[in-house]
Amino acid sequence: MRIAKLAVSETNIKKAAGRLLKGSLVSTEIQYIQHILGNTATQAQLDEHVVAVRRMPWASIVLPE
C-alpha cells in the first residue's frame, strides 16, 4: 500500500493546525516545520510536527540566520 505525500506548504500547515490545535501557528513555527520536513511529507508526518512544534521551547524553533 502506498501512502500519498502532500506538499509542505503554508496553506497545508495552516489547515493541519486548524484541525489539530485550538489556535493557529505563527510564521516562525510554519517556517520551522517547512525546514524540518522539506518539500513533501505524509499527512501523518505533517500532523505530528504541527502538534510537536507547540510543545517545543521557542529557542529551538527559531532558526539561526
N, C-alpha and C positions, 0 to 999 in steps of 0.2 A: 504494500500500500504506500502510495506516495503522498507526502504531506505538502500542501501548497505553501509557497512563500509569498509574502507581500512586501511591497516597498516600505522601507522605514522612513516615511515622510512625516512632516509636521502634522499633516491632517490625520494620518492614521494613528499617530501617537496621541493626539488630542481626543480622537474617538475612543481609543482604548482607555484613556484616563477618565473620560466621561462615564464609561461603563463601570470602571473598577473603583474609582475614588469619588469622594464627596465633593472635591474641588477640582480645579484644573492645575496643570503643571505650568511653571514659569519657563521662559525661554532657555534659561541655563540648564534646567532639567531635561528639556527636549533635546538640546544640543548634546548633552552628555549621553543620552540614550542613542542618538544617531551615531555618535562617535564609537560607542561600545559595540553596537550591533552591525554597523556597516550599512550597505545598501538594501539588503533583503534579509528577512527573518520570518519564522513561522509566527502564527498568531499567539501560540503559547509562549514563545520566547519574548515577544513584544509585551504581552501581559505581565510576564514575570518581572521584566525590567521596569515597567511602569510602577508596579507595586513596590519593588525594591528601592527605587530611587527616592521614594518618600521616607524611607527608614534610614537612609544614609546620612552621615554628617555632611554639612554643607562644604566643608573644606575638601572633601574627597570628590565632590561633584564638580566644582569649579575647575575647568581645565586651564593649565598654565598657558600663558600667551607666548 
